[in-house]
Amino acid sequence: MAAPLPSHTILQEAADWFASTRSSERSERDQQRFQAWLDQGEEQRTAWRYVEDVSRRFAPLQGGQEDQAAIGALKAVRKQQRRRHIIAGLALGGLATTLGWSVWRQGALQRWTLAHLADHRTRVGEVQSLTLPDGTRVWLNTDSALNVRYTTETRRVELVTGEVLIQTAQDATRPFIVNAGTARMTALGTRFTVRYGEDSTYLAVFEGRVALADGDRQQIINTGEQVTIGTDGVWHMGQASRAREAWANGVLLAEDIALGDLLRELGRYMPGHLGVSPEAAALRVVGGFPLRDPDQVLALITRVLPVQVEKPFPWWTTVELRATR
């Protein structure tokens, strides 16, 4: 299960300190104040590691080395932390830095490796459309990976990570099977979507039916139904929302949902961090937004809601309530 991020406030403090450590005008007093903040607790240290890692993962997209001052500061911090045994396992720190914190979390390393070896994969922000050999249509969502294994007896695809929308072609002699973790889905003349991540496996059926099996439980999921299987194995049934397939048409659909939920989805299409304050997250939003331009989505949101977007770095974006005069 994914480790929870620190609070929005602590993350913002970490981002502020990141900017400070990059400044050529920082003083010894600034460094002492930063160290005092870092020493407040594990939440601060986790937030700092997260900010530093997000910046590193974004750096290849920029092609620059603008964060060397912060990296140097972090090395000094880690040196002191080793002496105090605050961060365990720093012997593997180089690997953690290379692969990124999200990959370093428990269980994610294997999925990251398999994703990069998959038959089909998408980058963050990319949606890919595929036609399989039998005519089945597949849409692969952002940051996703898929393997295709067709034989004379079965049509099988494995969702390694991410999300896929499938419109199956008819073949009475070969069942169409999707594997996602421990879950197995057999299509019965179907259009459906599957999402597989660290915290859950999700299935929504828009046409036809899907036979879902996970562990000892099996059930037919009908048109208009959805099910989420948590890491505890518990099944949560509900009504399928068309918003869960709108992404294949390049639309992020909000059906009277909390802004925090909308931004959580939008963040999947943006490299870097997208955060929102608790006050802004509670606002309600309705509408359809263009997924191909996340910055435009944020601009549209500021026009219809009393919020403002702050972007101190290209890879760090937050949404806050608009300041009142």
C-alpha positions in Angstrom: 0.0 0.0 0.0 1.3 3.5 -0.9 2.6 5.5 2.0 0.6 8.6 2.6 2.1 12.0 1.8 2.8 14.6 4.5 0.1 17.3 5.0 -0.3 20.0 2.4 1.1 22.6 4.9 4.3 20.5 5.5 4.8 19.9 1.8 4.5 23.7 1.1 7.0 24.4 3.8 9.4 21.8 2.2 8.9 23.5 -1.2 9.7 26.9 0.4 12.9 25.5 2.0 13.8 23.9 -1.4 13.7 27.4 -3.0 15.7 28.8 -0.1 18.5 26.2 -0.3 18.8 27.0 -4.0 19.4 30.6 -3.4 23.0 31.9 -3.8 22.3 34.4 -1.0 21.5 31.8 1.7 23.4 32.3 4.9 24.7 30.0 7.6 21.8 31.2 9.7 19.4 30.1 6.9 21.0 26.7 6.9 20.6 26.4 10.7 16.9 27.3 10.4 16.5 24.8 7.7 18.1 22.1 9.8 15.9 23.0 12.8 12.8 22.6 10.6 14.1 19.3 9.3 14.7 18.1 12.9 11.1 18.7 13.9 10.0 15.2 12.9 9.7 12.5 10.4 6.9 14.3 8.5 9.3 17.1 7.7 12.0 14.7 6.6 9.6 12.8 4.4 8.3 16.0 2.8 11.9 17.1 2.1 12.7 13.8 0.4 9.6 14.0 -1.6 10.3 17.5 -2.9 13.9 16.7 -3.7 12.8 13.5 -5.5 10.1 15.2 -7.6 12.7 17.8 -8.7 15.1 15.0 -9.8 12.4 13.2 -11.7 11.5 16.4 -13.5 15.1 17.4 -14.3 15.5 15.1 -17.3 12.5 16.7 -18.9 14.2 20.1 -18.5 17.6 19.0 -19.6 19.2 21.3 -17.0 21.0 21.2 -13.7 19.3 24.0 -11.9 18.9 22.2 -8.6 22.6 21.6 -7.6 22.4 23.9 -4.6 19.5 22.0 -3.1 21.1 18.7 -3.9 24.2 19.8 -2.0 22.1 20.8 0.9 20.3 17.5 0.9 23.6 15.6 0.9 24.7 17.6 4.0 21.4 16.8 5.7 21.6 13.1 4.9 25.2 13.0 6.3 23.9 14.3 9.6 20.9 12.1 9.5 23.0 9.0 9.0 24.9 9.8 12.2 21.6 10.1 14.1 20.2 7.0 12.4 17.1 8.9 11.3 16.9 7.4 7.8 17.4 3.7 7.6 18.9 2.0 4.7 20.7 4.9 3.1 23.2 2.5 1.6 20.6 2.1 -1.0 20.0 5.8 -1.3 21.6 6.1 -4.7 19.1 3.6 -6.2 16.2 5.3 -4.5 17.2 8.7 -5.9 17.6 7.2 -9.4 14.3 5.4 -9.5 12.3 8.0 -7.6 10.4 7.9 -4.3 7.2 6.6 -5.8 9.1 3.7 -7.3 11.0 3.1 -4.1 7.9 2.5 -2.0 7.2 -1.1 -1.1 6.0 -3.2 -4.0 6.5 -0.5 -6.6 10.0 -1.4 -7.7 8.9 -4.6 -9.4 6.0 -2.9 -11.1 8.3 -0.1 -12.3 10.7 -2.6 -13.9 7.9 -4.7 -15.5 6.3 -1.5 -16.9 9.5 -0.5 -18.7 9.7 -4.0 -20.2 6.0 -4.1 -21.3 4.8 -4.4 -24.9 3.0 -1.1 -24.7 3.4 1.8 -22.3 2.6 5.5 -22.0 4.4 8.4 -20.5 2.8 10.8 -18.0 0.2 12.8 -19.9 0.1 10.5 -22.9 -3.0 8.5 -24.0 -2.4 5.8 -26.6 -4.9 4.1 -28.9 -4.2 0.5 -30.1 -5.9 -2.1 -32.3 -5.0 -5.6 -31.4 -4.7 -8.4 -34.0 -8.3 -9.6 -33.6 -9.7 -6.1 -34.0 -10.1 -5.4 -30.3 -9.7 -1.6 -29.5 -7.6 -0.6 -26.6 -7.0 2.9 -25.1 -4.0 3.1 -22.7 -4.2 5.9 -20.2 -1.4 8.1 -18.8 1.6 6.4 -17.2 0.3 2.9 -18.0 1.8 -0.4 -19.2 0.2 -3.4 -21.0 1.4 -6.8 -22.2 -0.5 -8.7 -25.0 -0.4 -12.5 -25.2 -2.5 -14.0 -27.9 -2.5 -17.7 -28.6 -4.7 -20.1 -30.6 -6.7 -20.7 -27.4 -7.0 -17.4 -25.5 -6.6 -13.7 -25.9 -4.9 -12.4 -22.8 -3.7 -9.0 -21.8 -1.9 -8.0 -18.6 -2.3 -4.6 -17.1 1.1 -4.0 -15.4 0.1 -0.6 -14.1 -2.2 2.2 -14.9 -5.5 2.2 -16.7 -6.9 0.7 -19.9 -10.3 1.0 -21.7 -11.2 -2.0 -23.9 -13.7 -2.6 -26.6 -13.5 -6.3 -27.4 -13.9 -7.9 -30.8 -16.1 -11.0 -31.1 -14.3 -14.4 -31.1 -16.4 -17.3 -29.9 -13.5 -19.7 -29.8 -11.0 -17.6 -27.7 -12.0 -15.9 -24.5 -10.6 -12.4 -23.8 -9.0 -12.2 -20.4 -7.4 -9.3 -18.6 -5.1 -9.9 -15.6 -4.4 -7.0 -13.2 -2.5 -8.1 -10.1 -4.4 -11.0 -8.6 -7.6 -10.1 -10.4 -8.7 -11.8 -13.5 -11.5 -10.4 -15.8 -13.1 -12.4 -18.6 -15.0 -10.2 -21.1 -18.4 -11.3 -22.2 -19.0 -9.1 -25.3 -17.9 -6.0 -23.6 -16.7 -2.4 -23.3 -15.0 -1.8 -19.9 -12.2 -0.1 -18.1 -9.7 -1.4 -15.6 -7.3 0.6 -13.4 -4.6 -1.1 -11.4 -2.4 0.7 -8.9 -0.7 0.3 -5.5 -3.9 0.8 -3.5 -6.6 -0.9 -5.5 -7.9 -2.6 -8.7 -10.9 -1.0 -10.3 -13.3 -2.3 -12.9 -16.2 -0.5 -14.6 -18.5 -2.1 -17.3 -20.1 0.2 -19.9 -21.4 -2.5 -22.3 -22.0 -6.2 -21.9 -20.7 -8.1 -18.9 -17.4 -9.1 -17.3 -16.7 -12.2 -15.2 -14.4 -11.0 -12.3 -12.4 -13.3 -10.2 -10.0 -12.5 -7.3 -8.9 -15.0 -4.8 -11.8 -17.3 -4.0 -14.5 -14.8 -5.0 -16.1 -14.7 -8.5 -18.9 -12.5 -9.8 -20.5 -11.3 -13.0 -20.2 -7.5 -13.3 -23.1 -6.2 -15.5 -23.5 -3.1 -17.6 -23.5 0.1 -15.5 -21.7 -1.5 -12.5 -18.3 -1.0 -11.1 -16.2 -2.7 -8.4 -13.1 -1.6 -6.5 -10.9 -4.2 -4.8 -8.8 -2.8 -2.0 -5.4 -4.2 -0.8 -7.4 -5.9 1.9 -9.3 -7.9 -0.7 -12.6 -6.3 0.1 -14.9 -5.6 -2.9 -16.8 -2.3 -3.0 -19.6 -2.3 -5.5 -21.1 0.9 -7.1 -22.6 2.5 -10.2 -20.2 3.0 -13.2 -19.7 6.6 -14.1 -19.2 7.6 -17.7 -16.5 10.0 -16.4 -14.3 6.9 -16.0 -14.1 6.4 -19.8 -14.2 10.1 -20.9 -10.4 10.2 -20.7 -10.2 8.1 -23.9 -11.7 11.1 -25.7 -9.3 13.5 -24.1 -11.8 14.8 -21.5 -11.6 15.0 -17.8 -15.3 14.9 -16.7 -16.4 16.3 -13.4 -19.9 15.3 -12.3 -20.4 17.5 -9.2 -17.3 16.3 -7.5 -14.9 17.8 -5.0 -12.1 19.9 -6.5 -9.6 17.8 -4.6 -10.9 14.7 -6.4 -10.7 16.4 -9.8 -7.1 17.6 -9.2 -6.1 14.1 -8.0 -7.1 12.8 -11.4 -5.6 15.8 -13.3 -2.3 15.2 -11.4 -1.9 11.8 -13.1 -1.4 13.7 -16.4 1.2 16.2 -15.1 4.8 15.5 -14.3 5.7 16.7 -10.9 3.5 17.6 -7.9 0.0 19.0 -8.0 -1.3 19.8 -4.5 -4.4 21.5 -3.2 -5.1 23.1 0.2 -7.9 21.4 2.3 -10.1 24.5 2.0 -9.9 24.6 -1.8 -10.2 20.8 -2.1 -13.7 20.9 -0.6 -15.1 23.1 -3.3 -17.5 21.5 -5.8 -16.9 21.5 -9.6 -18.9 20.5 -12.6 -17.8 20.4 -16.2 -15.6 18.8 -18.9 -11.9 19.8 -19.2 -9.3 19.1 -21.9 -6.8 16.5 -20.6 -4.2 17.4 -23.3 -3.5 20.7 -21.6 -3.5 20.5 -17.8 -2.4 24.1 -17.5 -5.5 25.2 -19.4 -7.6 23.1 -17.0 -6.1 24.9 -14.1 -6.7 28.3 -15.7 -10.3 27.4 -16.4 -10.8 26.3 -12.8 -9.5 29.7 -11.5 -12.2 31.4 -13.6 -15.1 29.5 -12.2 -13.9 28.9 -8.6 -12.4 31.3 -6.0 -9.0 29.7 -6.2 -5.5 30.7 -7.4 -2.7 28.6 -8.8 0.9 28.9 -7.4 3.8 27.5 -9.3 7.2 28.3 -7.7 8.9 25.6 -9.9 7.9 24.0 -13.2 7.4 20.8 -11.3 5.6 22.1 -8.3 2.0 23.4 -8.6 -0.5 24.1 -5.8 -4.1 25.3 -5.8 -5.2 27.6 -2.9 -8.2 29.6 -2.0 -7.9 33.0 -3.7 -6.7 35.7 -1.2 -9.4 38.2 -0.3 -8.7 41.9 0.0 
